[in-house]
Amino acid sequence: MANAKYKIKGNNKIPNYDSELEIEVDDKYEAYSKDIPDPTPYQGGTITWFNAFGVREKSTGRDEDVTYKVTLQSLPAGKRLFALYGGQPHELTTEPEGGKIKFTLNVGDPPIGSGP
């Protein structure tokens, strides 16, 4: 199957940072924007959530846990990238992608943020 790309606007809560994400997923699914949660205390600091999205099957509209790739602007120096799923923040491992960073995940609706 072919892949489709979706751009999801963020909330621009981090100064001088473009919080837009590009989600690449199998074209039988689509990515869509969701409400962004309030900041989360974490390890003596705070994670600021700057984007949130879901991945759903086009034909049913149900959220699905399928593998997808996310590309975004590199974070400001000293910040770490997190996703919120299973009720807990999880640090994400990224790799460079043409001046940006990317990661692969298979959780259907994680908020994305940066923190300590």
PyMOL commands that set and color helices and strands:
alter all, ss='L'
color gray80, all
select strands_A, chain A and resi 3-8+21-26+29-33+40-42+45-57+68-73+80-85+88-91+95-97+100-105+111-115
alter strands_A, ss='S'
color yellow, strands_A
deselect
rebuild
show_as cartoon
